[in-house]
């Protein structure tokens, strides 16, 4: 890896707070870029991106590459001027879990440990890594709150949870007692911090017990949680805080997944011609 690229990746991880998987994506994209242009200059970088826009690549691939290359060129003090392509005017197709499906998943759990994992995902919408990083001291059962420490972009936030979720966690801790400094979820054999891959596997195993024609994974609960909040009329700014979105536009994108909300808004504001 060229030294500037190595320093850039360290900059993204340590200074910008990006996740390791995101930094790897930047690195891989830049390796393809270096393979094409060698040691980049402002002119060769801009020409590379103009040539890419003329080819039959997807919008996401082109926009991601522009972002990666632009941030790298800015890092090496050679900022470029390339316009981002317009996003195609298509409706989002993100699939979510219905309230009934989440209820069925909770009912399909075989023990309180599984139930607590799914309840936290469903009632708080926190990310896979965030639930694995939770410690007992981060759970306020009396106030029905979860404190997320070192979330995405290295940000902390407080997320409300339902009384039902608090009760499930209380039952879980009575069966699996642990100290305030302990991780909330650990492996059963060696009592090590639970990992995201293990959580994904556990969710998949629970989902396989019932008949749902969807791919079930931890982040799907997050999409579902945000959509259900907006569907029920929650303020987008509040949802942004709960979700830990850096930009409000990210939260507002979920309004397109909520036809009930749009119908409710229409019925309230529709003009009357008769």
For each residue, the residues with C-beta under 8 A, 3 or more apart:
1: 5 6 9 27 31
2: 5 6 34
3: 6 7
4: 7 8 75 76
5: 1 2 8 9 27 30 31 34 72
6: 1 2 3 9 10
7: 3 4 10 11 75
8: 4 5 11 12 26 30 72 75 76
9: 1 5 6 12 13 23 26 27
10: 6 7 13 14
11: 7 8 14 15 16 75
12: 8 9 15 16 18 22 23 26 71
13: 9 10 16 17 18 20 23
14: 10 11
15: 11 12
16: 11 12 13 153
17: 13 152 153 154 155
18: 12 13 22 23 26 153
19: 22 23 129 152
20: 13 23 24
21: 24 25
22: 12 18 19 25 26
23: 9 12 13 18 19 20 26 27
24: 20 21 27 28
25: 21 22 28 29 64 68
26: 8 9 12 18 22 23 29 30 68 71 72
27: 1 5 9 23 24 30 31
28: 24 25 31 32
29: 25 26 32 33 64 65 68 69
30: 5 8 26 27 33 34 68 69 72
31: 1 5 27 28 34 35
32: 28 29 35 36
33: 29 30 36 37 40 45 48 65 68 69 72
34: 2 5 30 31 37 38 39 40
35: 31 32
36: 32 33 48
37: 33 34 40 44 45 48
38: 34 44
39: 34
40: 33 34 37 44 45 48 69 72 73 76 78
41: 44 45 78
42: 45 46 73 78 79 80
43: 46 47
44: 37 38 40 41 47 48
45: 33 37 40 41 42 48 49 69 73 78 80
46: 42 43 49 50 80 81 82
47: 43 44 50 51
48: 33 36 37 40 44 45 51 52 69
49: 45 46 52 53 65 66 69 80 82
50: 46 47 53 54 82
51: 47 48 54 55
52: 48 49 55 57 62 65
53: 49 50 62 85
54: 50 51
55: 51 52
56:
57: 52 61 62
58: 61 62
59: 62 63 85 87 88
60: 63 64
61: 57 58 64 65
62: 52 53 57 58 59 65 66 85
63: 59 60 66 67 84 85 87
64: 25 29 60 61 67 68
65: 29 33 49 52 61 62 68 69
66: 49 62 63 69 70 82 84 85
67: 63 64 70 71
68: 25 26 29 30 33 64 65 71 72
69: 29 30 33 40 45 48 49 65 66 72 73 80 82
70: 66 67 73 74 79 80 82
71: 12 26 67 68 74 75
72: 5 8 26 30 33 40 68 69 75 76
73: 40 42 45 69 70 76 78 79 80
74: 70 71 77 78 79
75: 4 7 8 11 71 72
76: 4 8 40 72 73
77: 74
78: 40 41 42 45 73 74
79: 42 70 73 74
80: 42 45 46 49 69 70 73
81: 46
82: 46 49 50 66 69 70
83:
84: 63 66
85: 53 59 62 63 66
86:
87: 59 63
88: 59
89:
90:
91: 256
92: 253 256 257
93:
94: 223 257
95: 214 220 223
96: 220 223 224 227 228 257
97: 101 102 105 212 214 216 220 221 224
98: 101 102 224
99: 102 103 228
100: 103 104
101: 97 98 104 105 212 214
102: 97 98 99 105 106 118 122 221 224
103: 99 100 106 107
104: 100 101 107 108 210 212
105: 97 101 102 108 109 118 122 206 207 210 212 216
106: 102 103 109 115 118 119 122
107: 103 104
108: 104 105 206 207 209 210
109: 105 106 112 114 115 118 206
110: 114
111: 114 115
112: 109 115 116 168 171 172 175 176
113: 116 117 172 175 176 185
114: 109 110 111 117 118 202 206
115: 106 109 111 112 118 119 168 172
116: 112 113 119 120 168 169 171 172 185
117: 113 114 120 121 131 185 199 202 203
118: 102 105 106 109 114 115 121 122 203 206 221
119: 106 115 116 122 123 164 165 168 169
120: 116 117 123 124 126 131 134 146 161 165 169
121: 117 118 124 125 126 131 203 218 221 222 225
122: 102 105 106 118 119 165 221 224 225
123: 119 120 161 162 164 165 225
124: 120 121 146 159 160 161 165 225 242
125: 121 159 221 222 225 226 229 242 243
126: 120 121 130 131 134 146 148 151 159 222 244
127: 130 131 151 152 218 219 222 244
128: 131 132 196 199 200 218 219
129: 19 132 133 196
130: 126 127 133 134 148 151 152
131: 117 120 121 126 127 128 134 184 185 199 218
132: 128 129 183 185 193 194 195 196 199
133: 129 130 148 149 150 183 193
134: 120 126 130 131 138 139 146 148 183 184 185
135: 138 149 180 181 182 183 184
136: 139 173 178 179 180 181 182 183 184
137: 180 181
138: 134 135 146 147 148 149 184
139: 134 136 145 146 147 169 184
140: 143 144 145 146 147
141: 144 166 169 170
142:
143: 140
144: 140 141 160 161 162 163 165 166
145: 139 140 158 159 160 161
146: 120 124 126 134 138 139 140 158 159 160 161
147: 138 139 140 156 157 158 159
148: 126 130 133 134 138 151 156 157 158 159 244
149: 133 135 138 156
150: 133 154 155 156
151: 126 127 130 148 154 155 156 157 244
152: 17 19 127 130 155 244 246
153: 16 17 18 246
154: 17 150 151
155: 17 150 151 152 244
156: 147 148 149 150 151
157: 147 148 151 241 242 244
158: 145 146 147 148
159: 124 125 126 145 146 147 148 242 244
160: 124 144 145 146 242
161: 120 123 124 144 145 146 165 166
162: 123 144 165 166
163: 144 166 167
164: 119 123 167 168
165: 119 120 122 123 124 144 161 162 168 169
166: 141 144 161 162 163 169 170
167: 163 164 170 171
168: 112 115 116 119 164 165 171 172
169: 116 119 120 139 141 165 166 172 173 184
170: 141 166 167 173 174
171: 112 116 167 168 174 175
172: 112 113 115 116 168 169 175 176
173: 136 169 170 176 177 178
174: 170 171 177
175: 112 113 171 172
176: 112 113 172 173
177: 173 174
178: 136 173 182 183 184 186
179: 136 182
180: 135 136 137
181: 135 136 137
182: 135 136 178 179 186
183: 132 133 134 135 136 178 186 193 194
184: 131 134 135 136 138 139 169 178
185: 113 116 117 131 132 134 194 199
186: 178 182 183 191 192 193 194
187: 190 191 192 193 194 198
188: 191
189:
190: 187
191: 186 187 188
192: 186 187
193: 132 133 183 186 187
194: 132 183 185 186 187 198 199
195: 132 198 199
196: 128 129 132 199 200 218
197: 200 201
198: 187 194 195 201 202
199: 117 128 131 132 185 194 195 196 202 203 218
200: 128 196 197 203 204 217 218
201: 197 198 204 205
202: 114 117 198 199 205 206
203: 117 118 121 199 200 206 207 216 217 218
204: 200 201 207 208 216 217
205: 201 202 208 209
206: 105 108 109 114 118 202 203 209 216
207: 105 108 203 204 210 212 216
208: 204 205
209: 108 205 206
210: 104 105 108 207
211:
212: 97 101 104 105 207 216
213:
214: 95 97 101 220
215: 220
216: 97 105 203 204 206 207 212 220
217: 200 203 204 220
218: 121 127 128 131 196 199 200 203 221 222
219: 127 128 222 223
220: 95 96 97 214 215 216 217 223 224
221: 97 102 118 121 122 125 218 224 225
222: 121 125 126 127 218 219 225 226 243
223: 94 95 96 219 220 226 227 254 257
224: 96 97 98 102 122 220 221 227 228
225: 121 122 123 124 125 221 222 228 229
226: 125 222 223 229 230 239 242 243 251 254
227: 96 223 224 230 231 254 257 258
228: 96 99 224 225 231 232
229: 125 225 226 232 234 239 242
230: 226 227 233 234 236 239 251 254 255 257 258 261
231: 227 228 258 260 261
232: 228 229
233: 230 261 264
234: 229 230 238 239
235: 238 239
236: 230 239 240 248 251 252 255
237: 240 241 248 251
238: 234 235 241 242
239: 226 229 230 234 235 236 242 243 251 254
240: 236 237 243 245 248 250 251
241: 157 237 238 244
242: 124 125 157 159 160 226 229 238 239
243: 125 222 226 239 240 250 251
244: 126 127 148 151 152 155 157 159 241
245: 240 248 250 251
246: 152 153 250
247: 250 251
248: 236 237 240 245 251 252
249: 252 253
250: 240 243 245 246 247 253
251: 226 230 236 237 239 240 243 245 247 248 254
252: 236 248 249 255
253: 92 249 250 256
254: 223 226 227 230 239 251 257 258
255: 230 236 252 258 261 262
256: 91 92 253
257: 92 94 96 223 227 230 254
258: 227 230 231 254 255 261 262
259: 262 263
260: 231 263 264
261: 230 231 233 255 258 264 265
262: 255 258 259 265 266
263: 259 260 266 267
264: 233 260 261 267 268
265: 261 262 268 269
266: 262 263 269 270
267: 263 264 270
268: 264 265
269: 265 266
270: 266 267
271:
272:
273:
274:
